[in-house]
Amino acid sequence: MLSRLIKKQSHKIGLPPGTMVHIGEKKMRHVKITVIDYNPPHHDTRVIKKIEEAFPFRDSPNVSWLDVTGLHETETLQKIGDYYRIHPLVLEDIINTAQRPKFEIYQNYIFVVMKMLRYDEAKEEINVEQISLILGKHFVMTFQEHEGDVFDPVRERIKNAQSRLRNHGPDYLFYALMDVIVDNYFLILEYLGEHIEDLEGKAVNHPESKTIQRIQAIKRELILMRRTIWPLREVISTITREDTPFITKFSVPYLRDLYDHTIQVIDTIETFREMIGSVLDLYLSNMSNKMNEIMKVLTIIATIFIPLTFLAGIYGMNFESMPELHWKWGYPVFWLVIFFLFIVLLLFFRRRKWL
C-alpha cells in the first residue's frame, strides 16, 4: 500500500522549481491525444498523432476537450505548455503523479488535480490514477497516466445533440468530468460495503486466518480512499466560492451539488472505517471466546483425570504389602471407583453449568 501512497521523488532533489521530471510508472508506450470539439449542432472526435494538430482548437468558439493519455513524454507536455501558456509549476504538478488534490487559479485558466479510483475485482484492491484538469476560456484539458478511465458516460452524452453538455460551455464539461470521477467513488464504496457485510458474517460464524487478512486489506483501502478524497472537499468548496470568469453562474449550483456528493463519500468512508474496526473487534472477540471454550474443555478433561491418575498412580506402585493388592475383586472395584468418580465430576460440572 505504501507504494501507492508515496512515490519516489529523490531524483528531483536539487533541481530548480518547474523542472519536468516524470514521477510514477511508465504505463504506456506512446502518448495518446484525443480531441473532442463540439457546439449544439456539431460534434467531432479525433485521435491525433502530433500535438500541433490540436493547437487550432484553442481559439475555436466551440468547446474543445483535449485528452492527453500518458505523462512520460515531457516534450509533448512542454509543447502544450508553451502554446497554451501553462505555468511551468503546473506542468511539473501534472507529471508528478504523487500530488494531492488541489485547485489553483491562473490568469488564463484554472487548474485542478484529482484522483481517479477504480476497483480491481480480480486483485480486490483499488487502483489510483492522477487526473489533472485545466479549464480555459473555450477548452478543457485532461491529463491521465494510462488508457482506461471513467469518462465514457461523458463522451456518450457529448454525442447526444439534445444533452445539456452540448448546449453549455466548457465549465459545464469541466464539472461533468469531475462529477463522473466522484460518482465512481460511490461504486467503489458499494463494493467495499458488500465485502464488509460478508466479513461481518464470517467473523461471527467462520473466523479464520483469511478473514483477518481481508479485514486488514479493506482497512488499507479505506485509508487510501480517505487520503485521496479528503482534500477534494476543500478543492470543490474553493471552486464554488472563487469569483472566476471561467465558472459561470449556471455551473455553480452543480458544483455545490458535487460538493455535497463529496461530503457524502467522506461520511461513508468514515462509517465504513468504524464498521471494519467493529468487525475486527468482533473477529478478535470471537476467536478469544473460541479459544476460551477450547481451554475450558481441556481444563475439564484434565480435572477429571487428576483424581483418576492419582488412584492409578497409587495402585501402580510396586510395594508388596499394599492393601487389596492380592484381593480377588480389587481390579473390578478399582474400575468401579474410577467410573464413579468420573460420573460424579461430570454431574458436578453440569450443575455448575461449566458443561
TORSE-271344 format. One record per residue (C-alpha): residue number from 1; y, x, z. Coordinates in Angstrom, 3 decimals, padded with zeros to 6 digits. Example, Ala and Ser with C-alpha at 12.3 -4.5 7.8 and 13.67 -1.06 7.14 Angstrom:
<nodes>
+-----+----------+----------+----------+
:  nr :       py :       px :       pz :
+-----+----------+----------+----------+
:   1 : -004.500 :  012.300 :  007.800 :
:   2 : -001.060 :  013.670 :  007.140 :
+-----+----------+----------+----------+
</nodes>
This chain:
<nodes>
+-----+----------+----------+----------+
:  nr :       py :       px :       pz :
+-----+----------+----------+----------+
:   1 :  000.000 :  000.000 :  000.000 :
:   2 :  002.401 :  002.854 :  000.783 :
:   3 :  002.267 :  003.944 : -002.845 :
:   4 :  003.601 :  000.512 : -003.805 :
:   5 :  006.380 :  000.668 : -001.202 :
:   6 :  007.511 :  004.262 : -001.513 :
:   7 :  007.762 :  006.162 : -004.785 :
:   8 :  008.293 :  009.903 : -005.012 :
:   9 :  011.864 :  010.978 : -005.626 :
:  10 :  011.538 :  014.644 : -004.747 :
:  11 :  012.160 :  015.738 : -008.331 :
:  12 :  015.675 :  014.220 : -008.158 :
:  13 :  016.765 :  016.447 : -005.285 :
:  14 :  019.867 :  018.424 : -006.196 :
:  15 :  020.606 :  016.562 : -009.425 :
:  16 :  024.087 :  015.028 : -009.875 :
:  17 :  024.532 :  011.240 : -009.428 :
:  18 :  023.736 :  009.282 : -012.561 :
:  19 :  021.085 :  011.695 : -013.801 :
:  20 :  018.467 :  009.667 : -015.639 :
:  21 :  015.072 :  010.604 : -014.232 :
:  22 :  012.297 :  008.050 : -014.543 :
:  23 :  010.727 :  007.349 : -011.144 :
:  24 :  007.485 :  005.445 : -011.396 :
:  25 :  004.417 :  005.354 : -013.594 :
:  26 :  004.486 :  005.588 : -017.377 :
:  27 :  002.859 :  002.248 : -018.103 :
:  28 :  003.472 :  002.041 : -021.867 :
:  29 :  003.133 :  004.500 : -024.716 :
:  30 :  006.194 :  003.251 : -026.594 :
:  31 :  009.191 :  001.176 : -025.604 :
:  32 :  009.153 : -002.392 : -026.922 :
:  33 :  012.500 : -004.029 : -027.676 :
:  34 :  012.804 : -007.762 : -028.313 :
:  35 :  015.979 : -009.639 : -029.240 :
:  36 :  016.346 : -013.411 : -028.919 :
:  37 :  019.573 : -014.746 : -030.403 :
:  38 :  020.411 : -018.436 : -030.204 :
:  39 :  023.004 : -021.198 : -030.166 :
:  40 :  022.460 : -025.009 : -030.165 :
:  41 :  021.319 : -025.275 : -033.817 :
:  42 :  019.990 : -021.729 : -034.262 :
:  43 :  017.198 : -019.616 : -032.804 :
:  44 :  015.959 : -016.188 : -033.852 :
:  45 :  013.376 : -013.953 : -032.156 :
:  46 :  012.638 : -010.493 : -033.463 :
:  47 :  010.955 : -007.291 : -032.307 :
:  48 :  012.974 : -004.274 : -033.399 :
:  49 :  011.842 : -000.688 : -033.842 :
:  50 :  015.185 :  001.060 : -033.288 :
:  51 :  017.657 :  000.137 : -030.596 :
:  52 :  020.514 :  000.429 : -033.071 :
:  53 :  019.296 : -002.802 : -034.709 :
:  54 :  020.238 : -004.688 : -031.533 :
:  55 :  023.824 : -003.435 : -031.319 :
:  56 :  025.373 : -006.026 : -033.689 :
:  57 :  024.276 : -008.785 : -031.294 :
:  58 :  026.636 : -007.520 : -028.586 :
:  59 :  029.720 : -009.093 : -030.153 :
:  60 :  027.929 : -012.117 : -031.601 :
:  61 :  029.325 : -015.504 : -030.466 :
:  62 :  025.736 : -016.615 : -029.907 :
:  63 :  023.777 : -015.981 : -026.742 :
:  64 :  021.684 : -012.833 : -027.094 :
:  65 :  018.823 : -011.762 : -024.873 :
:  66 :  017.842 : -008.110 : -025.209 :
:  67 :  014.494 : -007.453 : -023.520 :
:  68 :  013.529 : -003.775 : -023.106 :
:  69 :  009.934 : -003.143 : -022.017 :
:  70 :  009.144 :  000.402 : -020.950 :
:  71 :  011.523 :  002.640 : -018.986 :
:  72 :  010.160 :  006.124 : -019.627 :
:  73 :  012.164 :  006.817 : -022.808 :
:  74 :  015.507 :  007.776 : -021.291 :
:  75 :  017.012 :  008.479 : -024.726 :
:  76 :  016.720 :  004.802 : -025.688 :
:  77 :  018.286 :  003.677 : -022.423 :
:  78 :  021.073 :  006.212 : -022.834 :
:  79 :  021.904 :  004.796 : -026.280 :
:  80 :  022.035 :  001.299 : -024.787 :
:  81 :  024.280 :  002.558 : -022.006 :
:  82 :  026.649 :  004.278 : -024.433 :
:  83 :  027.009 :  001.292 : -026.747 :
:  84 :  027.259 : -001.403 : -024.077 :
:  85 :  029.400 :  000.833 : -021.824 :
:  86 :  026.981 :  000.685 : -018.901 :
:  87 :  027.809 :  002.897 : -015.939 :
:  88 :  025.536 :  005.968 : -015.524 :
:  89 :  024.680 :  004.895 : -011.966 :
:  90 :  023.414 :  001.565 : -013.318 :
:  91 :  021.209 :  003.354 : -015.847 :
:  92 :  019.913 :  005.546 : -013.040 :
:  93 :  019.060 :  002.445 : -010.982 :
:  94 :  017.274 :  000.857 : -013.951 :
:  95 :  014.806 :  003.713 : -014.394 :
:  96 :  014.418 :  004.250 : -010.651 :
:  97 :  011.739 :  001.633 : -010.032 :
:  98 :  011.919 :  002.155 : -006.260 :
:  99 :  015.175 :  000.200 : -005.982 :
: 100 :  015.527 : -002.680 : -003.537 :
: 101 :  017.033 : -005.954 : -004.847 :
: 102 :  020.761 : -005.506 : -005.332 :
: 103 :  023.827 : -007.006 : -007.030 :
: 104 :  026.848 : -005.153 : -008.438 :
: 105 :  029.914 : -006.264 : -010.385 :
: 106 :  031.459 : -004.123 : -013.108 :
: 107 :  034.331 : -004.737 : -015.478 :
: 108 :  032.223 : -005.776 : -018.474 :
: 109 :  029.041 : -007.082 : -016.814 :
: 110 :  027.182 : -007.809 : -013.613 :
: 111 :  024.000 : -006.004 : -012.630 :
: 112 :  021.051 : -007.352 : -010.625 :
: 113 :  017.785 : -005.745 : -009.577 :
: 114 :  014.827 : -007.960 : -008.641 :
: 115 :  011.107 : -007.563 : -008.064 :
: 116 :  008.658 : -009.487 : -010.225 :
: 117 :  005.400 : -010.143 : -008.393 :
: 118 :  002.087 : -011.139 : -009.944 :
: 119 : -001.201 : -011.751 : -008.180 :
: 120 : -004.256 : -009.888 : -009.444 :
: 121 : -007.170 : -012.189 : -008.590 :
: 122 : -009.779 : -009.580 : -009.542 :
: 123 : -008.424 : -006.964 : -007.133 :
: 124 : -006.983 : -009.581 : -004.743 :
: 125 : -003.667 : -007.777 : -004.500 :
: 126 : -000.048 : -008.212 : -005.539 :
: 127 :  001.349 : -006.160 : -008.420 :
: 128 :  005.031 : -005.305 : -008.110 :
: 129 :  007.302 : -004.642 : -011.071 :
: 130 :  011.012 : -003.970 : -011.000 :
: 131 :  013.181 : -006.158 : -013.222 :
: 132 :  016.784 : -005.166 : -013.930 :
: 133 :  019.151 : -007.764 : -015.399 :
: 134 :  022.592 : -007.264 : -016.911 :
: 135 :  024.822 : -010.234 : -017.707 :
: 136 :  027.697 : -009.700 : -020.146 :
: 137 :  030.107 : -011.958 : -021.981 :
: 138 :  027.656 : -013.061 : -024.664 :
: 139 :  024.437 : -011.320 : -023.745 :
: 140 :  021.739 : -010.844 : -021.145 :
: 141 :  019.652 : -007.675 : -020.931 :
: 142 :  016.396 : -007.311 : -019.051 :
: 143 :  014.573 : -004.063 : -018.363 :
: 144 :  010.957 : -004.093 : -017.216 :
: 145 :  008.274 : -001.468 : -016.696 :
: 146 :  005.445 : -002.770 : -018.899 :
: 147 :  004.313 : -005.662 : -021.061 :
: 148 :  003.346 : -008.937 : -019.462 :
: 149 :  005.863 : -010.937 : -017.480 :
: 150 :  006.657 : -014.413 : -016.158 :
: 151 :  009.327 : -015.192 : -018.758 :
: 152 :  007.156 : -017.123 : -021.221 :
: 153 :  008.362 : -020.557 : -019.940 :
: 154 :  011.947 : -019.450 : -020.590 :
: 155 :  011.056 : -018.285 : -024.092 :
: 156 :  009.436 : -021.668 : -024.810 :
: 157 :  012.493 : -023.534 : -023.549 :
: 158 :  014.735 : -021.474 : -025.808 :
: 159 :  012.662 : -022.597 : -028.803 :
: 160 :  013.427 : -026.232 : -027.941 :
: 161 :  016.734 : -027.201 : -029.552 :
: 162 :  017.220 : -030.009 : -027.007 :
: 163 :  016.776 : -027.818 : -023.957 :
: 164 :  019.588 : -027.040 : -021.545 :
: 165 :  019.167 : -023.332 : -022.265 :
: 166 :  020.041 : -023.758 : -025.935 :
: 167 :  023.214 : -025.640 : -025.075 :
: 168 :  024.710 : -023.372 : -022.433 :
: 169 :  025.904 : -019.817 : -022.149 :
: 170 :  024.332 : -016.525 : -021.111 :
: 171 :  024.972 : -017.173 : -017.416 :
: 172 :  022.525 : -020.080 : -017.514 :
: 173 :  019.932 : -017.857 : -019.229 :
: 174 :  020.624 : -015.290 : -016.505 :
: 175 :  019.941 : -017.961 : -013.865 :
: 176 :  016.814 : -019.211 : -015.673 :
: 177 :  015.274 : -015.722 : -015.709 :
: 178 :  015.929 : -015.250 : -012.012 :
: 179 :  014.638 : -018.737 : -011.283 :
: 180 :  011.287 : -018.216 : -013.021 :
: 181 :  010.792 : -014.973 : -011.068 :
: 182 :  011.402 : -016.790 : -007.778 :
: 183 :  009.194 : -019.714 : -008.829 :
: 184 :  006.347 : -017.266 : -009.370 :
: 185 :  006.681 : -016.244 : -005.707 :
: 186 :  005.538 : -019.748 : -004.771 :
: 187 :  002.433 : -019.331 : -006.933 :
: 188 :  001.539 : -016.115 : -005.096 :
: 189 :  002.133 : -017.786 : -001.734 :
: 190 : -000.196 : -020.578 : -002.826 :
: 191 : -002.964 : -018.034 : -003.449 :
: 192 : -002.335 : -016.333 : -000.115 :
: 193 : -002.260 : -019.673 :  001.706 :
: 194 : -005.693 : -020.565 :  000.319 :
: 195 : -007.068 : -017.180 :  001.407 :
: 196 : -005.608 : -017.577 :  004.901 :
: 197 : -007.233 : -021.006 :  005.302 :
: 198 : -010.555 : -019.582 :  004.106 :
: 199 : -010.276 : -016.670 :  006.527 :
: 200 : -009.499 : -019.026 :  009.381 :
: 201 : -012.790 : -020.820 :  008.792 :
: 202 : -014.702 : -017.544 :  008.538 :
: 203 : -013.083 : -016.201 :  011.703 :
: 204 : -014.399 : -019.215 :  013.611 :
: 205 : -017.812 : -019.737 :  012.049 :
: 206 : -018.950 : -016.471 :  010.464 :
: 207 : -016.913 : -013.494 :  011.685 :
: 208 : -017.964 : -010.238 :  010.047 :
: 209 : -016.544 : -006.835 :  009.158 :
: 210 : -015.361 : -008.051 :  005.730 :
: 211 : -013.288 : -010.734 :  007.457 :
: 212 : -011.169 : -008.245 :  009.366 :
: 213 : -010.738 : -006.140 :  006.234 :
: 214 : -009.422 : -009.135 :  004.295 :
: 215 : -007.121 : -010.114 :  007.168 :
: 216 : -005.582 : -006.654 :  007.145 :
: 217 : -005.235 : -006.765 :  003.346 :
: 218 : -003.313 : -010.060 :  003.474 :
: 219 : -001.093 : -008.701 :  006.252 :
: 220 : -000.202 : -005.790 :  003.963 :
: 221 :  000.537 : -008.129 :  001.049 :
: 222 :  002.829 : -010.263 :  003.222 :
: 223 :  004.685 : -007.165 :  004.406 :
: 224 :  005.090 : -006.131 :  000.765 :
: 225 :  006.426 : -009.577 : -000.206 :
: 226 :  008.828 : -009.651 :  002.724 :
: 227 :  010.197 : -006.227 :  001.868 :
: 228 :  010.744 : -007.104 : -001.796 :
: 229 :  012.100 : -010.645 : -001.328 :
: 230 :  014.152 : -010.475 :  001.869 :
: 231 :  017.137 : -008.611 :  000.267 :
: 232 :  017.146 : -011.120 : -002.608 :
: 233 :  018.595 : -013.762 : -000.307 :
: 234 :  021.797 : -011.789 :  000.106 :
: 235 :  021.877 : -010.948 : -003.613 :
: 236 :  021.872 : -014.585 : -004.722 :
: 237 :  024.247 : -015.600 : -001.944 :
: 238 :  026.724 : -012.943 : -003.077 :
: 239 :  026.491 : -014.079 : -006.712 :
: 240 :  027.384 : -017.656 : -005.751 :
: 241 :  030.346 : -016.509 : -003.627 :
: 242 :  031.849 : -013.970 : -006.004 :
: 243 :  034.587 : -015.099 : -008.369 :
: 244 :  033.478 : -013.517 : -011.632 :
: 245 :  034.198 : -014.590 : -015.213 :
: 246 :  030.553 : -014.085 : -016.115 :
: 247 :  029.336 : -017.023 : -013.976 :
: 248 :  030.692 : -020.434 : -014.981 :
: 249 :  031.141 : -023.373 : -012.632 :
: 250 :  028.279 : -025.121 : -014.420 :
: 251 :  025.763 : -022.497 : -013.277 :
: 252 :  026.943 : -022.171 : -009.666 :
: 253 :  025.042 : -025.262 : -008.354 :
: 254 :  021.860 : -023.962 : -009.991 :
: 255 :  022.320 : -020.584 : -008.330 :
: 256 :  022.807 : -022.313 : -004.989 :
: 257 :  019.556 : -024.165 : -005.563 :
: 258 :  017.935 : -020.814 : -006.363 :
: 259 :  019.259 : -019.520 : -003.045 :
: 260 :  017.576 : -022.447 : -001.277 :
: 261 :  014.293 : -021.615 : -003.028 :
: 262 :  014.583 : -018.013 : -001.881 :
: 263 :  015.111 : -019.130 :  001.717 :
: 264 :  012.069 : -021.379 :  001.399 :
: 265 :  009.979 : -018.452 :  000.132 :
: 266 :  011.108 : -016.268 :  003.038 :
: 267 :  010.353 : -019.039 :  005.558 :
: 268 :  006.889 : -019.470 :  004.063 :
: 269 :  006.244 : -015.736 :  004.264 :
: 270 :  007.225 : -015.719 :  007.949 :
: 271 :  004.967 : -018.725 :  008.579 :
: 272 :  002.052 : -017.014 :  006.840 :
: 273 :  002.645 : -013.848 :  008.860 :
: 274 :  002.354 : -015.874 :  012.055 :
: 275 : -000.735 : -017.642 :  010.723 :
: 276 : -002.521 : -014.436 :  009.728 :
: 277 : -001.653 : -012.995 :  013.130 :
: 278 : -003.237 : -016.049 :  014.742 :
: 279 : -006.305 : -015.678 :  012.514 :
: 280 : -006.615 : -012.058 :  013.625 :
: 281 : -006.362 : -013.085 :  017.287 :
: 282 : -008.919 : -015.818 :  016.656 :
: 283 : -011.283 : -013.337 :  014.993 :
: 284 : -010.978 : -010.830 :  017.832 :
: 285 : -011.404 : -013.568 :  020.450 :
: 286 : -014.454 : -014.983 :  018.697 :
: 287 : -016.019 : -011.533 :  018.352 :
: 288 : -015.315 : -010.896 :  022.043 :
: 289 : -016.903 : -014.220 :  023.005 :
: 290 : -019.884 : -013.457 :  020.802 :
: 291 : -020.283 : -010.077 :  022.476 :
: 292 : -019.973 : -011.713 :  025.900 :
: 293 : -022.738 : -014.161 :  025.000 :
: 294 : -024.967 : -011.296 :  023.918 :
: 295 : -024.225 : -009.357 :  027.090 :
: 296 : -024.901 : -012.459 :  029.201 :
: 297 : -028.323 : -012.964 :  027.629 :
: 298 : -029.175 : -009.283 :  028.050 :
: 299 : -027.973 : -009.348 :  031.659 :
: 300 : -030.098 : -012.408 :  032.442 :
: 301 : -033.156 : -010.786 :  030.872 :
: 302 : -032.533 : -007.599 :  032.841 :
: 303 : -032.007 : -009.598 :  036.059 :
: 304 : -035.262 : -011.493 :  035.572 :
: 305 : -037.227 : -008.316 :  035.026 :
: 306 : -035.748 : -006.434 :  038.001 :
: 307 : -037.995 : -008.105 :  040.645 :
: 308 : -040.941 : -008.170 :  038.245 :
: 309 : -040.527 : -004.477 :  037.596 :
: 310 : -040.205 : -003.907 :  041.327 :
: 311 : -043.566 : -005.592 :  042.016 :
: 312 : -045.234 : -003.838 :  039.103 :
: 313 : -043.877 : -000.557 :  040.368 :
: 314 : -045.236 : -001.088 :  043.889 :
: 315 : -048.720 : -002.032 :  042.745 :
: 316 : -048.713 :  000.695 :  040.166 :
: 317 : -048.596 :  003.399 :  042.855 :
: 318 : -051.742 :  005.461 :  043.240 :
: 319 : -052.368 :  005.068 :  047.015 :
: 320 : -055.930 :  004.416 :  048.181 :
: 321 : -055.027 :  002.434 :  051.321 :
: 322 : -052.740 : -000.184 :  049.707 :
: 323 : -053.341 : -003.846 :  050.819 :
: 324 : -055.033 : -006.085 :  048.257 :
: 325 : -055.799 : -003.032 :  046.144 :
: 326 : -059.542 : -003.783 :  046.114 :
: 327 : -059.207 : -007.540 :  046.643 :
: 328 : -061.151 : -009.613 :  044.132 :
: 329 : -058.279 : -012.064 :  043.498 :
: 330 : -055.485 : -009.503 :  043.667 :
: 331 : -054.870 : -009.319 :  039.920 :
: 332 : -054.638 : -013.140 :  039.331 :
: 333 : -052.435 : -013.550 :  042.399 :
: 334 : -050.168 : -010.795 :  041.137 :
: 335 : -049.653 : -012.680 :  037.871 :
: 336 : -049.093 : -015.964 :  039.704 :
: 337 : -046.356 : -014.329 :  041.783 :
: 338 : -044.778 : -012.836 :  038.632 :
: 339 : -044.827 : -016.202 :  036.862 :
: 340 : -043.473 : -017.985 :  039.962 :
: 341 : -040.532 : -015.565 :  040.239 :
: 342 : -039.830 : -015.947 :  036.549 :
: 343 : -039.638 : -019.769 :  036.829 :
: 344 : -037.534 : -019.657 :  039.987 :
: 345 : -034.980 : -017.298 :  038.399 :
: 346 : -034.744 : -019.434 :  035.236 :
: 347 : -034.142 : -022.576 :  037.339 :
: 348 : -031.546 : -020.736 :  039.385 :
: 349 : -029.654 : -019.550 :  036.284 :
: 350 : -029.781 : -023.006 :  034.743 :
: 351 : -028.492 : -024.630 :  037.932 :
: 352 : -025.580 : -022.184 :  037.976 :
: 353 : -025.025 : -023.038 :  034.285 :
: 354 : -025.470 : -019.455 :  033.209 :
: 355 : -028.018 : -020.612 :  030.655 :
+-----+----------+----------+----------+
</nodes>
